[in-house]
Amino acid sequence: MSKYRITITHSPYRSLIANLCLIACLGIVLGSLSSAIWTWLDPFILIVVWIGASLLLIHQGVTSARDNTLYPFRYSILLSSNGEIRQITSPSHSTFNVENSRERGAGVGDATLRIHPASQLFPWGIYIAVAKVKDKWFDKSHSHFGWVLRNECSEADYRRLCRAVNCVRKGTHSRN
């Protein structure tokens, strides 16, 4: 069983993309308000506040991307040929944690997680879901591990992750 060490460094543009999506959602909400609401609110002031908040969010996203202050962490995982992932270094302030697996109390590197067929490949990145033990019959059999965007690891490592997800989705669990 071959193992590959994959180092993932989160892109600083994640916050900028999230801020742009938030601005677009708020714009859609403002545009879909009924005319009855507009009689209670002053449209000019509301649009000025929305434009000001948009500029503030864009400025925050651009400065964090330029200074690399919001996502300065990286983590490493071991990927085996049968679709198992083991986190070997812990990120400084990441949102996911290997202890979210069913192995409570396991330290970094102790928990081996298997890629679930619910994982997806998209043109912009990979959504990785890992298998988990179900507590109740109606629980999902997988949990969210993380997103890996196209520019967050080397091209060879990204292709390895893509092959692992494809093999797990096809049910072969072997990349040879």
N, C-alpha and C positions, 0 to 999 in steps of 0.2 A: 504494500500500500504506500503510494508516494504521497508526500505532503509538500505543500507549497506555503511559504510564508508570504503573506500579502499585507503590505502596509498601506493603510488608507488614511489620507489627509483630507479633512473636510474642506470643501471649497469655500472661500470667503464670500462668494456671490450668493450663497444660500439665503442670507438675510435680505439681500436686495431683491431677489426673486419673490420671497415671501411678502415683502413690503409692497411690491408692485401688484401682487395678487390681492392683497388687502385693499389697496387703493381702488382697484377695478371693482371689487365686490361692493365697497361703499358707494362708488359711483353708480353701480347698477341699482342698488337699494334706493339711492336718492332719485334716480330717474324713474323708478317704478312707483313712487309715492302717488297716491290718488290726489285729485284736485281738492278734495275736502281737507286734506292735511295741509296743502299749500295755503289755504286761507288762514290757518293758525300760525304758520311759520312764514317768516320773511325769506323769500327765495334768494335774494341777493346776499344776505348775511350767511345763510346756510351754505351757499356755493363758495363764498369767500373763506369760510371756516374749513370746508372740504379741501379747497386748493391749498390753504396754509398747512393743513395736516398732511396733505400729499407731499408737498415740498419738504416738510420736516422729515417724513418717513424716507423719502428718496435721499435726502442729505445724510441721514443716519446710515442707510444701507451703503451708500457710496463711500462714506468715511470708514465704516467698518471693513469694507472690502479692500480699501486702499491701505489701511493701517493693519489689517489682519488681526483685529483685536477681539472680534466676536467668536470666531471659530479657529482658534490657534492650536487645536489639538489634533493628534493623530493616534491611531491604534493599529495593532497588528493582529491578524488572525492566521491560524493554520488551516488550510483547506486540504482535505484528504481526497483521494480519488473516488471514494464512495459517497461524497456529498456531506461529509461531516465538517463542522466548523468548531474550532476551539480558539477562544480569545486569549491571546498570550500577553498583551499589554493593555492596561486599562487607560481609557481616555481621561483627561483631567476633569471635564464636566460634561460628559455625554448624557444623552437622554435614555439610552438603552443600557442594559446591564445583564450580564450572564446569569445573575441571580434571579432574573425574571423567569428563568427556566424552572423546571420542577425540582431541581436539586438545590434546595435552600441551604444556605451556609457554605456553599462551594465557593472557593476563592477564584481569582482570575487564573485561568488555565486548567482548572479542575473540571469544569463542566464541558462536556462534549455535546454539541447541538447538531441535529441533523436537518439539512435543508428540506423544507416541506414543498410538495408540488404546488402549493398556492403562490409560490414565488413567481414573479413576473419579470419579463424583459421589456423595456421601453426604449425608444430611440434616445432618450436623454439619460437613462440610467437603469439600474437593477433594483427591484424591490425584493428584499430577502425576507422570507418567512421561515421560521424554524418550528419543528414539531414539538408539541408539548403534551403532557398527560392531561386528559380531560377529567375534571372533578365531577361533572354531572353529564348526563347524556346529551344535553342541549348545548354544551360548551363547544367552542371551536377547537379543532385539533391542532391549531397552529397559532403562533404569536408573532408579532412584528419584531424583526431583529434590526433592520435598518435599511436605509437607502445608500447605494453606492452610485454616485454620478460618474459620468464618463471620464471626467478629468481628475478624479480623486485618487487614482492609482495608476500604475504603469499600464501600458496597452496590453502587454502579455498577461498581467494579473487580471485585468478586466476581461480578457478573452477566456481565461481559466474560470473565472466566476460565471461567465455566460455559458460556457460548456457544462459546468456543474449544474446550473439551474436547468438547462435544456435536458440533460440526462435524467435529472430527478423528475422533471415533468413528464418525460417519456416513460419513466419507470424502470430504466436500466440500471441506475445507481453505479454504473461503471463507465469511466471515460476512456477505457482502453479499446 
